[in-house]
Amino acid sequence: ERMALEKCRAVTARHPDALVLAADTVVAAGRRILGKPGNDDEARAFLALLSGRRHRVMTAIALAIPGRDHPSTRLVTSSVRLMRLSHHDIDAYIATHEWQGKAGGYAIQGQAARFVAWMDGSYTAIVGLPVHEVAMLLKGAGYKGSGYKGAGYQFGSGE
């Protein structure tokens, strides 16, 4: 949650009258925390570590509301198990460059979807923004929006 809070506070400092939403995602394999790999070799190592095993994907969100002292936060934890990946699978995925900027070195919403053997939790949180939890934070803050309707949530309708 620390990184989401830091991101939120950095933007709030520049835009104190804005509603600010920040998020950060990490992958945990056992006790090892995997952020975004810095290069091909690190991405390859992350995928080799995650190959055939269950891991947790944790996405934290922070929402700052103008006039409130502290941002509201939520942490959403989901579990994913990738199939066993061959060296060829990993090398082919690395060549797509899709891993860049992705916690754990893979994008579940992209070509890596074919590697997912099982998942439990919030798909949108694994992608990087837990839509349900964001909607609940906004609703709890009294946000009515302008009638936005999408992803199963509707704001501004009085519901």
N, CA and C of each residue as an Amber inpcrd file, in Angstrom:
protein
   477
   0.8200000  -1.1990000   0.0000000   0.0000000   0.0000000   0.0000000
   0.8600000   1.2570000   0.0000000   2.0920000   1.1040000   0.4680000
   2.9750000   2.2660000   0.5900000   3.1820000   2.9840000  -0.7480000
   3.4430000   2.2210000  -1.8110000   3.6970000   2.8460000  -3.1120000
   2.4540000   3.5450000  -3.6590000   1.2930000   2.9470000  -3.5020000
   0.0570000   3.5870000  -3.9590000  -0.1700000   4.8880000  -3.1920000
   0.0790000   4.8620000  -1.8870000  -0.0600000   6.0850000  -1.0810000
   0.9360000   7.1540000  -1.5080000   2.1850000   6.7540000  -1.7500000
   3.1980000   7.7230000  -2.1800000   2.8230000   8.3510000  -3.5160000
   2.3630000   7.5420000  -4.4580000   1.9320000   8.0630000  -5.7560000
   0.7720000   9.0390000  -5.5760000  -0.1910000   8.6480000  -4.7570000
  -1.3690000   9.4750000  -4.5130000  -0.9830000  10.8150000  -3.8860000
  -0.1400000  10.7580000  -2.8750000   0.2750000  11.9910000  -2.1880000
   1.0950000  12.9010000  -3.0950000   1.9190000  12.3250000  -3.9740000
   2.7230000  13.1340000  -4.8950000   1.8250000  13.9240000  -5.8490000
   0.7860000  13.2980000  -6.3600000  -0.1310000  13.9890000  -7.2680000
  -0.9890000  14.9840000  -6.4910000  -1.4470000  14.5960000  -5.3090000
  -2.2710000  15.4790000  -4.4810000  -1.5130000  16.7500000  -4.1040000
  -0.2050000  16.6340000  -3.8780000   0.6020000  17.8110000  -3.5380000
   0.5970000  18.8260000  -4.6830000   0.5670000  18.3440000  -5.9190000
   0.5550000  19.2380000  -7.0870000  -0.8520000  19.7000000  -7.4580000
  -1.8530000  18.8980000  -7.0770000  -3.2460000  19.1880000  -7.4370000
  -4.1400000  18.9760000  -6.2080000  -4.0480000  19.8790000  -5.2220000
  -4.7520000  19.6600000  -3.9520000  -6.2790000  19.6470000  -4.0560000
  -6.8360000  20.2000000  -5.1060000  -8.2910000  20.2380000  -5.2460000
  -8.8350000  19.1210000  -6.1350000  -7.9640000  18.1920000  -6.5050000
  -8.3840000  17.1130000  -7.4050000  -8.6820000  15.8300000  -6.6400000
  -9.6140000  15.0670000  -7.1670000  -9.8270000  13.7070000  -6.6980000
  -8.7090000  12.8890000  -7.3570000  -7.9200000  12.1810000  -6.5530000
  -6.7480000  11.4740000  -7.0730000  -6.8490000   9.9920000  -6.7400000
  -6.6590000   9.1660000  -7.7480000  -6.6370000   7.7190000  -7.5820000
  -5.2790000   7.2130000  -8.0350000  -4.6330000   6.4190000  -7.1890000
  -3.3440000   5.8190000  -7.5300000  -3.3980000   4.3330000  -7.2270000
  -2.5950000   3.5750000  -7.9530000  -2.5480000   2.1260000  -7.7460000
  -1.1260000   1.6270000  -7.9330000  -0.8250000   0.5150000  -7.2910000
   0.4620000  -0.1400000  -7.4780000   0.2680000  -1.6390000  -7.3060000
   0.9270000  -2.4050000  -8.1690000   0.7900000  -3.8610000  -8.1610000
   2.1460000  -4.5190000  -7.9970000   2.1980000  -5.5410000  -7.1580000
   3.3880000  -6.3830000  -7.0250000   2.9510000  -7.8400000  -7.0570000
   3.9110000  -8.6960000  -7.3600000   3.6920000 -10.1380000  -7.3710000
   4.5500000 -10.7300000  -6.2700000   3.9930000 -11.6630000  -5.5050000
   4.7470000 -12.3260000  -4.4370000   4.8040000 -13.8180000  -4.7240000
   6.0310000 -14.3160000  -4.8400000   6.2710000 -15.7500000  -5.0150000
   6.9520000 -16.2180000  -3.7420000   6.1720000 -16.8480000  -2.8650000
   6.7050000 -17.1620000  -1.5410000   6.9560000 -15.8510000  -0.8110000
   8.1680000 -15.6740000  -0.3130000   8.5160000 -14.4250000   0.3790000
   9.1720000 -13.4090000  -0.5410000   9.3600000 -13.7860000  -1.7860000
  10.0300000 -12.9000000  -2.7340000   9.0090000 -11.9880000  -3.4130000
   9.2720000 -10.6930000  -3.3730000   8.4060000  -9.7000000  -4.0000000
   8.9910000  -9.3410000  -5.3630000   8.1490000  -9.4570000  -6.3830000
   8.5750000  -9.1550000  -7.7430000   7.8550000  -7.9040000  -8.2220000
   8.6170000  -6.8840000  -8.5070000   8.0500000  -5.6770000  -9.0950000
   8.0900000  -5.7830000 -10.6030000   8.4490000  -4.6900000 -11.2420000
   8.5650000  -4.6640000 -12.6950000  10.0030000  -4.9910000 -13.0660000
  10.2130000  -5.9810000 -13.9170000  11.5860000  -6.3220000 -14.2950000
  12.2410000  -5.1800000 -15.0640000  13.5430000  -5.0200000 -14.8430000
  14.2710000  -3.9320000 -15.4790000  14.8330000  -4.2680000 -16.8440000
  14.9320000  -5.5640000 -17.1540000  15.5050000  -5.9540000 -18.4430000
  15.0460000  -7.3680000 -18.7980000  15.4490000  -7.8120000 -19.9920000
  15.0520000  -9.1430000 -20.4740000  15.4530000 -10.2520000 -19.5110000
  16.6780000 -10.1710000 -19.0010000  17.1730000 -11.2400000 -18.1290000
  16.3710000 -11.3310000 -16.8370000  16.0380000 -10.1820000 -16.2720000
  15.2450000 -10.1940000 -15.0430000  13.8290000 -10.7160000 -15.3210000
  13.2430000 -10.3170000 -16.4390000  11.9130000 -10.8160000 -16.8120000
  11.9530000 -12.3290000 -17.0120000  12.9970000 -12.8140000 -17.6470000
  13.1720000 -14.2570000 -17.8640000  13.2530000 -14.9800000 -16.5180000
  14.0200000 -14.4100000 -15.5820000  14.1670000 -15.0120000 -14.2470000
  12.8340000 -15.0090000 -13.4990000  12.0670000 -13.9270000 -13.5980000
  10.7570000 -13.8620000 -12.9440000   9.8400000 -14.9630000 -13.4830000
   9.7800000 -15.0920000 -14.7960000   8.8950000 -16.0990000 -15.3940000
   9.3380000 -17.5100000 -15.0410000  10.6420000 -17.7390000 -14.9980000
  11.1490000 -19.0590000 -14.5980000  10.7520000 -19.3570000 -13.1530000
  10.8120000 -18.3440000 -12.2850000  10.4240000 -18.5120000 -10.8870000
   8.9280000 -18.8140000 -10.7560000   8.1110000 -18.1450000 -11.5520000
   6.6550000 -18.3010000 -11.4720000   6.1470000 -19.5380000 -12.2060000
   6.9520000 -20.1040000 -13.0600000   6.5640000 -21.2530000 -13.8720000
   6.0760000 -22.4190000 -13.0170000   4.8330000 -22.8300000 -13.2650000
   4.2780000 -23.9980000 -12.5930000   3.9150000 -23.8100000 -11.1400000
   3.9960000 -22.5960000 -10.6490000   3.6740000 -22.4150000  -9.2270000
   2.6450000 -21.3120000  -9.0030000   2.0220000 -21.4170000  -7.8600000
   1.0360000 -20.4250000  -7.4450000   1.7610000 -19.2180000  -6.8680000
   1.2410000 -18.0560000  -7.1600000   1.7960000 -16.8250000  -6.5940000
   0.6460000 -15.8490000  -6.3270000   0.9480000 -14.8390000  -5.5420000
  -0.0540000 -13.8260000  -5.2060000   0.2150000 -12.5550000  -6.0090000
  -0.8530000 -11.9310000  -6.4460000  -0.7780000 -10.6300000  -7.1010000
  -1.5130000  -9.6610000  -6.1890000  -0.7930000  -8.6500000  -5.7170000
  -1.3620000  -7.6910000  -4.7650000  -1.3940000  -6.3030000  -5.3960000
  -2.5930000  -5.7450000  -5.4700000  -2.7610000  -4.3970000  -5.9930000
  -3.3500000  -3.5280000  -4.8950000  -2.6430000  -2.4440000  -4.6110000
  -3.1150000  -1.4660000  -3.6280000  -3.6350000  -0.2490000  -4.3770000
  -4.7150000   0.3220000  -3.8590000  -5.2400000   1.5660000  -4.4110000
  -5.3310000   2.5930000  -3.2930000  -5.1460000   3.8460000  -3.6710000
  -5.2850000   4.9610000  -2.7340000  -6.1250000   6.0310000  -3.4190000
  -7.1190000   6.5310000  -2.7100000  -8.0220000   7.5460000  -3.2430000
  -8.0050000   8.7550000  -2.3180000  -7.5990000   9.9010000  -2.8690000
  -7.6000000  11.1540000  -2.1110000  -8.7980000  11.9870000  -2.5490000
  -9.5710000  12.4130000  -1.5780000 -10.7560000  13.2330000  -1.8090000
 -10.4410000  14.6400000  -1.3090000 -10.6500000  15.6710000  -2.1310000
 -10.3960000  17.0360000  -1.6620000 -11.1560000  17.3280000  -0.3650000
 -10.4650000  17.9420000   0.5810000 -11.0740000  18.2910000   1.8580000
 -10.9350000  17.2260000   2.9220000 -10.4390000  16.0580000   2.5690000
 -10.2190000  14.9910000   3.5570000  -8.7400000  14.9330000   3.8990000
  -8.4600000  14.6170000   5.1590000  -7.0790000  14.6240000   5.6370000
  -6.2170000  13.5070000   5.0600000  -6.7810000  12.3310000   4.9090000
  -5.9800000  11.1740000   4.5040000  -6.6580000  10.4060000   3.3710000
  -5.8580000   9.8790000   2.4500000  -6.4370000   9.0430000   1.3920000
  -7.0160000   7.7470000   1.9640000  -8.0300000   7.2390000   1.3160000
  -8.5730000   5.9150000   1.6370000  -7.7780000   4.8920000   0.8440000
  -7.5380000   3.7240000   1.4370000  -6.7530000   2.6980000   0.7490000
  -7.4590000   1.3470000   0.8050000  -7.1300000   0.5170000  -0.1480000
  -7.5720000  -0.8720000  -0.1710000  -6.4370000  -1.7030000  -0.7560000
  -6.3210000  -2.9250000  -0.2720000  -5.3680000  -3.8820000  -0.8180000
  -6.1570000  -5.0890000  -1.2930000  -5.9690000  -5.4630000  -2.5440000
  -6.6710000  -6.6000000  -3.1300000  -5.6280000  -7.6600000  -3.4750000
  -5.8000000  -8.8470000  -2.9150000  -4.8660000  -9.9470000  -3.1550000
  -5.5710000 -11.0560000  -3.9190000  -4.9690000 -11.4580000  -5.0090000
  -5.4830000 -12.5470000  -5.8360000  -4.3940000 -13.5960000  -5.9800000
  -4.7820000 -14.7980000  -6.3680000  -3.8190000 -15.8800000  -6.5840000
  -3.8670000 -16.3280000  -8.0330000  -2.6910000 -16.6390000  -8.5580000
  -2.5620000 -17.1050000  -9.9390000  -1.5870000 -18.2690000  -9.9500000
  -1.8700000 -19.2550000 -10.7830000  -0.8790000 -20.3040000 -11.0290000
  -0.6470000 -20.3630000 -12.5240000   0.6140000 -20.2250000 -12.8990000
   0.9850000 -20.3630000 -14.2980000   1.2900000 -21.8230000 -14.5910000
   1.0820000 -22.2270000 -15.8240000   1.4720000 -23.5740000 -16.2340000
   3.0030000 -23.6450000 -16.2310000   3.5280000 -24.8370000 -16.3390000
   4.9800000 -24.9840000 -16.4640000   5.3920000 -24.3960000 -17.8060000
   6.3430000 -23.4880000 -17.7540000   6.7940000 -22.8100000 -18.9640000
   8.1250000 -23.3890000 -19.4240000   8.2180000 -23.6940000 -20.6980000
   9.4850000 -24.1590000 -21.2600000  10.3830000 -22.9450000 -21.5190000
  11.6490000 -23.2030000 -21.7660000  12.5580000 -22.1040000 -22.1300000
  12.0490000 -21.4120000 -23.3950000  11.5120000 -22.2090000 -24.3080000
  10.9610000 -21.6430000 -25.5460000   9.7690000 -20.7250000 -25.2430000
   8.8640000 -21.1630000 -24.3590000   7.7140000 -20.3280000 -23.9670000
   8.1930000 -18.9890000 -23.4240000   9.1640000 -19.0540000 -22.5240000
   9.6690000 -17.8390000 -21.8810000  10.3550000 -16.9440000 -22.9020000
  11.2350000 -17.5050000 -23.7180000  11.9500000 -16.6980000 -24.7160000
  10.9910000 -16.0500000 -25.7120000   9.9830000 -16.8010000 -26.1460000
   9.0040000 -16.2550000 -27.0910000   8.2210000 -15.1080000 -26.4560000
   7.8710000 -15.2540000 -25.1840000   7.1370000 -14.1850000 -24.5020000
   8.0290000 -12.9590000 -24.2910000   9.2640000 -13.1740000 -23.9020000
  10.1960000 -12.0590000 -23.7090000  10.3310000 -11.2680000 -25.0060000
  10.3700000 -11.9540000 -26.1320000  10.5240000 -11.3020000 -27.4380000
   9.3560000 -10.3790000 -27.7820000   8.2000000 -10.5810000 -27.1530000
   7.0450000  -9.7070000 -27.4190000   7.1990000  -8.3420000 -26.7520000
   8.0490000  -8.2480000 -25.7580000   8.2540000  -7.0340000 -24.9410000
   7.0160000  -6.6590000 -24.1300000   6.0230000  -7.5200000 -24.1180000
   4.7950000  -7.2550000 -23.3670000   5.0570000  -7.1990000 -21.8640000
   6.1000000  -7.8430000 -21.4070000   6.4530000  -7.9110000 -19.9900000
   6.8950000  -6.5570000 -19.4400000   7.3060000  -5.6530000 -20.3130000
   7.8510000  -4.3750000 -19.8470000   6.8040000  -3.5790000 -19.0790000
   7.1920000  -3.1170000 -17.9030000   6.2960000  -2.3310000 -17.0690000
   5.2470000  -3.1440000 -16.3350000   5.4060000  -4.4630000 -16.3140000
   4.4140000  -5.3310000 -15.6780000   4.9970000  -6.0240000 -14.4530000
   4.3070000  -5.9110000 -13.3370000   4.7390000  -6.5950000 -12.1150000
   4.8160000  -8.0920000 -12.3800000   5.8920000  -8.7000000 -11.9430000
   6.0770000 -10.1330000 -12.1530000   6.5410000 -10.4940000 -13.5460000
   6.5800000  -9.5200000 -14.4500000   7.0760000  -9.7630000 -15.7970000
   6.0810000 -10.3600000 -16.7620000   4.7790000 -10.2560000 -16.4530000
   3.7870000 -10.7490000 -17.4110000   2.5060000  -9.9320000 -17.3300000
   1.7800000  -9.9150000 -18.4560000   0.4990000  -9.2160000 -18.5470000
  -0.5980000 -10.2540000 -18.7480000  -1.3800000 -10.4940000 -17.7120000
  -2.4320000 -11.5210000 -17.7780000  -3.4730000 -11.1990000 -18.8450000
  -3.6370000  -9.9210000 -19.1600000  -4.6380000  -9.5120000 -20.1370000
  -4.1240000  -9.6130000 -21.5700000  -2.8730000  -9.9970000 -21.7380000
  -2.2860000 -10.0830000 -23.0710000  -1.9510000 -11.5100000 -23.4500000
  -0.8090000 -11.6550000 -24.1100000  -0.3970000 -12.9680000 -24.6010000
  -0.0980000 -13.9560000 -23.4790000   0.2300000 -13.4560000 -22.2920000
   0.5050000 -14.3470000 -21.1580000  -0.7550000 -15.0310000 -20.6430000
  -1.9220000 -14.6080000 -21.0930000  -3.1730000 -15.2560000 -20.6660000
  -3.1310000 -16.7530000 -20.9490000  -2.4470000 -17.1350000 -22.0000000
  -2.3820000 -18.5680000 -22.3470000  -1.5680000 -19.3710000 -21.3460000
  -0.7730000 -18.7000000 -20.5120000   0.0440000 -19.3780000 -19.5050000
  -0.7110000 -19.6270000 -18.2020000  -1.8690000 -19.0010000 -18.0310000
  -2.5970000 -19.0630000 -16.7600000  -3.3410000 -20.3920000 -16.6510000
  -2.9350000 -21.1980000 -15.6790000  -3.5970000 -22.4810000 -15.4300000
  -4.7950000 -22.3030000 -14.5080000  -4.7070000 -21.3050000 -13.6140000
  -5.7350000 -21.1310000 -12.5920000  -5.5860000 -19.7430000 -11.9830000
  -6.6960000 -19.1480000 -11.6130000  -6.6510000 -17.8880000 -10.8660000
  -7.8340000 -17.8160000  -9.9130000  -7.6400000 -17.0950000  -8.8190000
  -8.6890000 -16.8930000  -7.8320000  -8.5760000 -15.4600000  -7.3500000
  -9.6520000 -14.7190000  -7.4540000  -9.6220000 -13.3430000  -6.9900000
 -10.1370000 -12.3990000  -8.0520000  -9.5920000 -11.2170000  -8.0620000
 -10.0540000 -10.1520000  -8.9390000  -9.1870000 -10.0510000 -10.1910000
  -9.7910000 -10.3580000 -11.3350000  -9.0630000 -10.2410000 -12.6030000
  -8.6030000  -8.8030000 -12.8240000  -9.4770000  -7.8300000 -12.5570000
  -9.0980000  -6.4380000 -12.8050000  -7.9800000  -5.9850000 -11.8720000
  -7.9170000  -6.5450000 -10.6690000  -6.8050000  -6.2310000  -9.7640000
  -5.5070000  -6.8140000 -10.3030000  -5.5680000  -8.0170000 -10.8670000
  -4.3750000  -8.6270000 -11.4440000  -3.8860000  -7.7900000 -12.6230000
  -4.8140000  -7.2620000 -13.4080000  -4.4550000  -6.3880000 -14.5230000
  -3.8060000  -5.1060000 -13.9930000  -4.2360000  -4.6340000 -12.8240000
  -3.6000000  -3.4630000 -12.2290000  -4.5200000  -2.4150000 -11.6470000
  -5.8450000  -2.5560000 -11.8300000  -6.7730000  -1.6050000 -11.2260000
  -8.0550000  -2.3390000 -10.8500000  -8.2270000  -2.6170000  -9.5560000
  -9.4080000  -3.3670000  -9.1090000 -10.6780000  -2.5250000  -9.2020000
 -11.4170000  -2.7230000 -10.2750000 -12.5690000  -1.8870000 -10.6010000
 -13.6190000  -1.8920000  -9.4920000 -13.9420000  -3.0540000  -8.9570000
 -14.9710000  -3.1260000  -7.9130000 -14.5650000  -2.3080000  -6.6900000
 -13.3440000  -2.4620000  -6.2410000 -12.8900000  -1.7540000  -5.0420000
 -12.8110000  -0.2490000  -5.2840000 -12.4070000   0.1650000  -6.4820000
 -12.4080000   1.5940000  -6.8140000 -13.8350000   2.1240000  -6.7590000
 -14.7660000   1.3970000  -7.3540000 -16.1670000   1.8260000  -7.3450000
 -16.7020000   1.9470000  -5.9240000 -16.3400000   1.0050000  -5.0640000
 -16.8110000   1.0450000  -3.6800000 -16.1940000   2.2170000  -2.9150000
 -14.9140000   2.5160000  -3.1600000 -14.2990000   3.6850000  -2.5160000
 -14.9860000   4.9670000  -2.9740000 -15.2400000   5.0820000  -4.2670000
 -15.9140000   6.2730000  -4.7920000 -17.3250000   6.3950000  -4.2290000
 -18.0410000   5.3000000  -4.1930000 -19.4020000   5.3080000  -3.6450000
 -19.3750000   5.6900000  -2.1690000 -18.4340000   5.1110000  -1.4190000
 -18.3050000   5.4280000   0.0030000 -17.9490000   6.8760000   0.2590000
 -17.2850000   7.4980000  -0.7210000 -16.9070000   8.9050000  -0.5950000
 -18.0350000   9.8300000  -1.0320000 -19.1520000   9.2300000  -1.4610000
 -20.2880000  10.0430000  -1.8780000 -20.2050000  10.5040000  -3.3160000
 -19.2860000   9.9380000  -4.0800000 -19.1230000  10.3340000  -5.4730000
 -20.3310000   9.8920000  -6.2790000 -20.9290000  10.8410000  -6.9740000
 -22.0980000  10.5280000  -7.7920000 -21.7400000  10.4730000  -9.2660000
 -20.6540000  11.1070000  -9.6540000 -20.2300000  11.0860000 -11.0530000
 -21.2210000  11.7880000 -11.9500000 -21.1360000  11.4870000 -13.2310000
 -22.0130000  12.1370000 -14.2080000 -22.7870000  11.0970000 -15.0040000
 -23.2150000  10.0590000 -14.3130000 -23.9990000   9.0320000 -14.9760000
 -23.1700000   7.9850000 -15.6840000 -21.8920000   7.8670000 -15.3580000
 -21.0400000   6.8480000 -15.9770000 -21.6000000   5.4720000 -15.6870000
 -21.6690000   4.6740000 -16.7020000 -22.1200000   3.2950000 -16.5260000
 -21.1460000   2.3980000 -17.2800000 -20.5560000   1.4690000 -16.5710000
 -19.6250000   0.5570000 -17.2250000 -19.1270000  -0.4670000 -16.2420000
 -18.6270000  -1.5590000 -16.7560000 -18.0580000  -2.6370000 -15.9370000
 -19.0120000  -3.0800000 -14.8270000 -20.3190000  -2.9110000 -15.0480000
 -21.2830000  -3.3700000 -14.0590000 -21.5760000  -2.3610000 -12.9640000
 -21.0040000  -1.1590000 -13.0560000 -21.2130000  -0.1430000 -12.0310000
 -21.8630000   1.0630000 -12.6700000 -22.7510000   1.6890000 -11.9370000
 -23.3920000   2.8840000 -12.4470000 -23.3560000   3.9430000 -11.3640000
 -22.8600000   5.1080000 -11.7290000 -22.8250000   6.2370000 -10.8050000
 -23.7530000   7.3130000 -11.3450000 -24.3560000   8.0460000 -10.4540000
 -25.1840000   9.1660000 -10.8610000 -26.6210000   8.7850000 -11.1850000
 -26.9910000   7.5450000 -10.9460000 -28.3530000   7.1170000 -11.2650000
 -29.2330000   7.0700000 -10.0250000 -28.6300000   7.3320000  -8.8710000
 -29.3830000   7.2460000  -7.6330000 -29.4110000   5.8500000  -7.0560000
 -28.7600000   4.8940000  -7.7120000 -28.7400000   3.5040000  -7.2150000
 -27.5900000   3.2910000  -6.2690000
